[in-house]
Amino acid sequence: MSARADELAANLDTVRRRIATACADAGRDEGEVSLVVVTKFFPATDVRILADLGVTDVGENRHQEAEAKAAECADLGLRWHFIGGLQSNKAAAVAAYADVVESVDRAKLVGPLSRGAHGRGHDVDVLLQVSLDPPGADHRSGADPADLAALAARVEEAGMLRLRGLMAVAPLGEDPATAFARLAEVRAGFVDDHPDATVLSAGMSGDLEAAIGCGATHVRVGSAVLGARPAVQ
Ligand SMILES: *Cc1c(COP(=O)(O)O)cnc(C)c1O
């Protein structure tokens, strides 16, 4: 193996152990939590190594980079998760390669995503991104929890989109466990209304344990696997 492959293998092992320990601590089965490795800013050669190491799901947050990498790695059979802020004029193009779009936070995205899925001839899984910011906070991305029901209805009405659950990012400046506890409540209400939408994508390199403790089914881990991202973005 190359030095990079050794490094990624060791990091992946550490992250998988962290997930296993967090599941044990939460009294959950390890099989309940899937790992999405966030490969943004890292080259397709790394994606290829990760696929060799058994990674099945990768996440990207910028359309152009994601589109190019997905094309370069089309032979690997990976599931591509789009996790970034989404412009409505790019949404159809994202649905042409993403298997899961995790960052759907407004109704305006639904039509273009559905068109993109139609064009591809393939269903696309959708997660609604919910904001965990306290009311009145300077808004980061994500739908207000109060708007989820209407947004979910739009996704369900649209063709070729499958509503699978929720995604969230813990806000800066708050204990992630507190934010994820709020998310667990929002999710409980959401699953009551949408019993098939049980996916909960939450937790990153720094807070995956807290997320697993609050019911995450998918963690999105970048730097703990790939190393620090370049400072210039
Ligand atoms: C970059 C990113 C991640 C991964 O973050 P790390 O801290 O590197 O693990 C997870 N989720 C989203 C939405 C991201 O943009």
The ligand as an SDF file (V2000), in Angstrom:
LIG
                    3D

 15 15  0  0  0  0  0  0  0  0999 V2000
  -17.3520   19.3820    5.6830 C   0  0  0  0  0  0  0  0  0  0  0  0
  -18.6130   18.8540    6.2220 C   0  0  0  0  0  0  0  0  0  0  0  0
  -18.6270   17.7420    7.0850 C   0  0  0  0  0  0  0  0  0  0  0  0
  -17.3590   17.0500    7.5670 C   0  0  0  0  0  0  0  0  0  0  0  0
  -16.7140   17.8620    8.5040 O   0  0  0  0  0  0  0  0  0  0  0  0
  -15.4290   17.3360    9.3190 P   0  0  0  0  0  0  0  0  0  0  0  0
  -15.4170   18.2180   10.5150 O   0  0  0  0  0  0  0  0  0  0  0  0
  -14.2560   17.5040    8.4270 O   0  0  0  0  0  0  0  0  0  0  0  0
  -15.6740   15.9240    9.6800 O   0  0  0  0  0  0  0  0  0  0  0  0
  -19.8480   17.2640    7.5180 C   0  0  0  0  0  0  0  0  0  0  0  0
  -21.0070   17.8480    7.1390 N   0  0  0  0  0  0  0  0  0  0  0  0
  -21.0470   18.9160    6.3290 C   0  0  0  0  0  0  0  0  0  0  0  0
  -22.3650   19.5020    5.9700 C   0  0  0  0  0  0  0  0  0  0  0  0
  -19.8550   19.4550    5.8540 C   0  0  0  0  0  0  0  0  0  0  0  0
  -19.8980   20.5230    5.0340 O   0  0  0  0  0  0  0  0  0  0  0  0
  1  2  1  0
  2  3  1  0
  2 14  2  0
  3  4  1  0
  3 10  2  0
  4  5  1  0
  5  6  1  0
  6  7  2  0
  6  8  1  0
  6  9  1  0
 10 11  1  0
 11 12  2  0
 12 13  1  0
 12 14  1  0
 14 15  1  0
M  END
$$$$
